[in-house]
Amino acid sequence: MYKLGERSHHKQKLYALLIIFLAGLIVAAIWAANKYLQPETTLGTSEGVVRRVEVAIPPTKEVSSRIFSMTVPKSWQTTKSQFIPAAQYAWRGVGKEESTRSLEIYMDAIPSNMAVNRLLPLRASGNRVVVGDDLSDNCVNFTDAKQADRQTGKILAKWSGVSFYCDTANSLRNLAGTGTPEAINSVQLKGGTTGVHHFFFVYTDHSAEPDYTVFTDVLNSFRVH
C-alpha cells in the first residue's frame, strides 16, 4: 500500500548509494592510475661511443736518384719507357691490377709537343710541385677533334688556364700529363744542391677503375735535391 512520503525516501536512498558507488569507482581509478600508470623511465645522459675506423693505406717505398726523390707504390719497379722520345725514368706496377699503372718522368729534355688525354695542372714551389686544380676529363670531351691535325690527331687544348696537346687520335688511352701556366708539359723546380731542372710527368692507368690519386700522391712526395 502506498504511504505518503515513502517512495520519495526510497529514491533518496538509491541516489545516495549510487553516488557512494560512483565515488568509490573514482577513488579506485585514481589509486590504480597512481600505482600502475606511473612512468618508470629514468632520463639521463649516456656516454658517447667512439669507434675507430681503420683506413687501409697502400704501402709505399721511397725511390731516389741524384736529382730527386719521391715515394711510389711498393709494388712498382723500374721499367723501360713506352714512349718516343723515351722518358729518362719509368716505373710500372707488378701484379694483375698494378701492372696497368705506370709513371714516366722526363727531366730537362722535355717533349713539349707530346700529346696526352688528360691534364693535371701544377705549380712550382721551390724544390717541389703543388697540385693546382683537378685532373681534367678526357680532353676529347672539351676540344673539337675536327680541328685536330689530320696526320697526328693533336690539337692544342687548355684546362684551368694551362695549355697542352690533346691526343684525339688515341682517345681511349688514359694518359695523364702535367703542365703549368708558364710552359706546356713542363714545371721548373730548383733544388738546394742540384739547381734548376724541368720535369714532365706522365701517368698511365688502364685498369678497370683508374685511380688518379696514385698520381697525385707521387707528385705530392716529389722533391728535388
C-alpha positions as CSV (number, residue, x, y, z in Angstrom):
1,M,0.0,0.0,0.0
2,Y,1.2,3.4,-0.9
3,K,2.2,5.6,2.0
4,L,2.8,9.3,1.8
5,G,6.5,10.1,1.5
6,E,7.6,6.5,1.4
7,R,8.5,6.5,-2.3
8,S,10.5,9.7,-2.0
9,H,12.6,8.4,0.8
10,H,13.3,5.2,-1.1
11,K,14.6,7.2,-4.1
12,Q,16.8,9.3,-2.0
13,K,18.4,6.2,-0.6
14,L,19.0,4.8,-4.0
15,Y,20.6,8.1,-5.2
16,A,22.9,8.2,-2.1
17,L,24.0,4.6,-2.7
18,L,24.7,5.4,-6.4
19,I,26.8,8.5,-5.5
20,I,28.8,6.5,-3.0
21,F,29.3,3.7,-5.5
22,L,30.5,6.2,-8.2
23,A,32.8,8.0,-5.8
24,G,34.3,4.6,-4.9
25,L,34.9,3.9,-8.5
26,I,36.6,7.3,-9.0
27,V,38.8,6.8,-5.9
28,A,39.7,3.2,-7.1
29,A,40.6,4.5,-10.6
30,I,42.8,7.3,-9.2
31,W,44.6,4.8,-6.9
32,A,45.1,2.3,-9.8
33,A,46.4,5.1,-12.0
34,N,49.0,6.2,-9.4
35,K,50.1,2.7,-8.8
36,Y,50.3,1.1,-12.3
37,L,50.5,4.0,-14.8
38,Q,53.4,5.9,-13.3
39,P,56.3,6.2,-15.8
40,E,59.3,4.3,-14.8
41,T,61.6,5.9,-17.3
42,T,64.7,7.5,-15.9
43,L,66.2,10.3,-18.0
44,G,69.9,10.8,-18.2
45,T,72.9,11.3,-20.5
46,S,74.6,8.2,-21.9
47,E,78.3,8.2,-22.7
48,G,79.1,8.6,-26.3
49,V,80.6,5.6,-28.1
50,V,83.7,6.4,-30.2
51,R,84.6,3.8,-32.8
52,R,87.9,3.9,-34.7
53,V,87.6,3.2,-38.4
54,E,90.9,1.9,-39.8
55,V,91.6,3.2,-43.4
56,A,93.8,1.0,-45.4
57,I,96.8,3.0,-46.7
58,P,98.5,1.3,-49.7
59,P,102.2,0.6,-48.8
60,T,104.8,2.8,-50.5
61,K,108.5,3.0,-50.8
62,E,111.0,5.7,-51.5
63,V,112.9,5.9,-54.7
64,S,115.8,8.3,-55.1
65,S,118.2,9.5,-57.7
66,R,121.0,12.1,-57.6
67,I,118.5,14.7,-58.7
68,F,115.2,13.9,-57.0
69,S,113.4,11.6,-54.6
70,M,109.8,10.5,-54.1
71,T,107.5,7.8,-52.8
72,V,105.8,5.3,-55.1
73,P,103.5,2.2,-54.5
74,K,105.6,-0.6,-53.1
75,S,104.9,-3.0,-56.0
76,W,106.3,-0.6,-58.6
77,Q,109.6,-1.5,-60.3
78,T,111.8,0.4,-62.8
79,T,111.0,-0.4,-66.4
80,K,111.7,0.9,-69.9
81,S,109.8,3.9,-71.2
82,Q,106.9,3.1,-73.6
83,F,107.1,6.5,-75.3
84,I,109.1,8.1,-78.2
85,P,111.1,10.0,-77.3
86,A,111.8,7.8,-74.3
87,A,111.5,9.2,-70.7
88,Q,114.6,9.1,-68.6
89,Y,112.8,7.4,-65.7
90,A,109.9,4.9,-65.7
91,W,108.2,2.7,-63.2
92,R,105.4,0.1,-63.5
93,G,103.4,-1.8,-61.0
94,V,103.7,-5.6,-60.6
95,G,100.6,-7.8,-60.5
96,K,97.4,-8.1,-62.5
97,E,95.9,-4.8,-61.5
98,E,99.0,-2.8,-60.7
99,S,100.7,-3.7,-64.0
100,T,98.2,-1.4,-65.7
101,R,99.6,1.6,-63.9
102,S,102.9,3.3,-64.7
103,L,104.7,6.6,-64.3
104,E,107.3,8.2,-66.6
105,I,109.3,11.3,-65.8
106,Y,111.1,13.4,-68.4
107,M,113.8,15.7,-67.0
108,D,115.2,18.7,-68.7
109,A,114.8,17.1,-72.2
110,I,111.1,17.8,-72.3
111,P,108.9,16.7,-75.3
112,S,106.9,19.9,-75.5
113,N,104.6,18.7,-78.3
114,M,103.8,15.3,-76.7
115,A,100.0,14.8,-76.6
116,V,98.1,13.2,-73.6
117,N,94.4,12.5,-72.9
118,R,94.1,14.3,-69.5
119,L,95.9,17.2,-67.9
120,L,96.8,17.7,-64.2
121,P,97.8,21.4,-63.6
122,L,100.8,22.0,-61.4
123,R,102.7,24.9,-60.0
124,A,106.2,25.1,-58.7
125,S,107.1,25.8,-55.0
126,G,110.9,25.8,-54.7
127,N,112.1,22.2,-54.9
128,R,108.6,20.6,-55.0
129,V,105.4,20.6,-57.1
130,V,102.0,21.6,-55.9
131,V,99.0,20.0,-57.5
132,G,96.9,23.0,-58.6
133,D,93.4,22.0,-59.8
134,D,91.6,18.8,-60.5
135,L,92.6,16.4,-63.2
136,S,90.8,17.1,-66.4
137,D,88.3,14.9,-68.1
138,N,89.3,13.1,-71.3
139,C,90.2,16.1,-73.5
140,V,88.1,14.9,-76.5
141,N,85.1,16.0,-74.4
142,F,86.1,19.6,-74.4
143,T,88.0,20.0,-77.7
144,D,86.9,19.9,-81.3
145,A,88.5,16.9,-82.8
146,K,87.6,18.2,-86.3
147,Q,90.2,20.9,-85.8
148,A,93.0,18.5,-84.9
149,D,96.0,17.8,-87.1
150,R,94.9,15.2,-89.7
151,Q,98.2,13.3,-89.5
152,T,98.9,13.3,-85.8
153,G,95.5,13.9,-84.3
154,K,96.9,16.5,-82.0
155,I,95.2,19.7,-81.1
156,L,96.2,22.5,-78.7
157,A,93.8,22.5,-75.7
158,K,93.5,24.3,-72.4
159,W,92.4,23.2,-68.9
160,S,92.3,25.5,-65.9
161,G,94.4,28.1,-67.8
162,V,97.1,25.5,-68.7
163,S,97.8,24.7,-72.3
164,F,98.6,21.2,-73.5
165,Y,98.3,19.0,-76.6
166,C,95.2,16.7,-76.7
167,D,95.6,13.3,-78.4
168,T,92.4,12.9,-80.3
169,A,93.8,10.0,-82.3
170,N,94.1,7.8,-79.2
171,S,91.1,9.0,-77.2
172,L,90.7,5.6,-75.5
173,R,94.0,5.8,-73.7
174,N,94.3,7.0,-70.2
175,L,97.5,9.1,-70.3
176,A,97.5,12.0,-67.8
177,G,100.2,14.6,-68.2
178,T,101.3,17.7,-66.3
179,G,101.8,21.3,-67.2
180,T,101.9,24.8,-65.8
181,P,100.6,28.2,-67.0
182,E,104.2,29.1,-67.8
183,A,105.0,26.1,-70.1
184,I,103.4,23.2,-71.9
185,N,104.4,19.8,-70.4
186,S,106.9,21.4,-68.0
187,V,107.4,22.6,-64.5
188,Q,110.6,24.2,-63.3
189,L,111.9,23.2,-59.9
190,K,115.0,24.4,-58.0
191,G,116.9,22.1,-55.7
192,G,119.2,23.3,-53.0
193,T,122.1,21.1,-54.2
194,T,121.4,20.3,-57.9
195,G,119.9,23.6,-59.0
196,V,117.2,24.2,-61.6
197,H,115.6,21.4,-63.5
198,H,112.5,21.0,-65.7
199,F,110.1,18.0,-65.3
200,F,107.2,16.4,-67.2
201,F,105.2,13.7,-65.5
202,V,103.1,11.2,-67.4
203,Y,100.8,8.7,-65.6
204,T,99.1,5.8,-67.3
205,D,96.2,3.9,-65.8
206,H,94.4,1.3,-67.9
207,S,92.9,-0.6,-65.0
208,A,89.1,-1.3,-64.8
209,E,88.8,1.6,-62.3
210,P,91.5,4.2,-62.9
211,D,92.9,5.6,-59.7
212,Y,94.5,9.0,-60.2
213,T,95.1,9.6,-56.5
214,V,98.2,7.4,-57.0
215,F,99.5,10.0,-59.4
216,T,98.8,12.9,-57.1
217,D,100.3,11.1,-54.1
218,V,103.5,10.6,-56.0
219,L,103.7,14.2,-57.1
220,N,103.0,15.5,-53.6
221,S,106.0,13.5,-52.4
222,F,108.3,14.6,-55.2
223,R,111.4,16.6,-54.1
224,V,114.4,17.9,-56.0
225,H,117.7,17.7,-54.1
